[in-house]
């Protein structure tokens, strides 16, 4: 398992959290219990199985929802 922190552009409304979390729940390979979106910091933190999903696919799931990504850090 790898962990990722994705810095987004500033989130403007709390419903953004639900949209992003909903999109991430549809992506196979993400540990859904670990996925969290912080409204105050505009960060997404999650764990994922790199054998099942790439960080690029996770980023794409977020950008398709209309949110811009500033940077991503994977450990």
Wavefront OBJ file of the C-alpha trace (Angstrom):
o trace
v 0.000 0.000 0.000
v 1.116 3.502 -0.819
v -0.212 6.659 0.782
v -0.916 9.849 -1.123
v -1.584 13.454 -0.213
v -3.148 15.478 -3.012
v -3.242 19.262 -2.703
v -6.234 20.732 -4.522
v -7.122 24.266 -5.504
v -9.083 25.924 -2.691
v -12.404 24.178 -2.109
v -15.330 26.595 -2.066
v -18.129 24.585 -0.471
v -18.542 21.630 1.903
v -20.512 19.689 -0.725
v -17.254 19.513 -2.717
v -16.022 17.028 -0.111
v -18.919 14.678 -0.756
v -18.440 14.889 -4.539
v -14.729 14.083 -4.307
v -15.204 11.296 -1.753
v -17.991 9.838 -3.911
v -15.730 9.836 -6.967
v -12.901 8.156 -5.019
v -15.214 5.423 -3.711
v -15.809 4.347 -7.332
v -12.082 3.821 -7.960
v -10.953 0.240 -7.376
v -7.673 -0.080 -5.495
v -8.251 2.789 -3.063
v -8.604 1.912 0.617
v -11.951 3.654 1.054
v -11.669 3.738 4.855
v -8.463 5.776 4.560
v -9.753 8.291 2.007
v -10.506 11.688 3.513
v -10.952 15.185 2.143
v -10.159 18.193 4.325
v -12.195 21.281 3.484
v -9.981 23.651 5.508
v -6.712 22.590 3.876
v -8.150 21.461 0.482
v -6.211 18.191 0.775
v -7.145 14.625 -0.085
v -5.383 11.878 1.866
v -5.719 8.213 0.995
v -4.025 4.831 0.784
v -4.050 2.850 -2.439
v -2.793 -0.413 -3.912
v -0.426 0.537 -6.729
v -0.908 -2.896 -8.310
v -4.591 -2.072 -8.878
v -4.631 1.684 -9.525
v -2.089 4.366 -10.450
v -1.849 7.777 -8.822
v -2.579 9.224 -12.279
v -5.915 7.367 -12.385
v -6.784 8.709 -8.926
v -5.890 12.249 -10.009
v -7.998 11.820 -13.146
v -11.023 10.779 -11.055
v -10.688 14.062 -9.153
v -10.059 16.296 -12.179
v -13.027 14.781 -14.044
v -15.187 16.104 -11.195
v -13.879 19.594 -12.002
v -11.260 20.080 -9.301
v -7.739 21.217 -10.118
v -4.754 19.513 -8.503
v -1.809 21.648 -7.408
v 0.548 18.839 -6.378
v 0.630 15.230 -5.284
v 2.949 13.498 -2.843
v 3.149 9.694 -2.719
v 4.971 7.723 -0.005
l 1 2 3 4 5 6 7 8 9 10 11 12 13 14 15 16 17 18 19 20 21 22 23 24 25 26 27 28 29 30 31 32 33 34 35 36 37 38 39 40 41 42 43 44 45 46 47 48 49 50 51 52 53 54 55 56 57 58 59 60 61 62 63 64 65 66 67 68 69 70 71 72 73 74 75
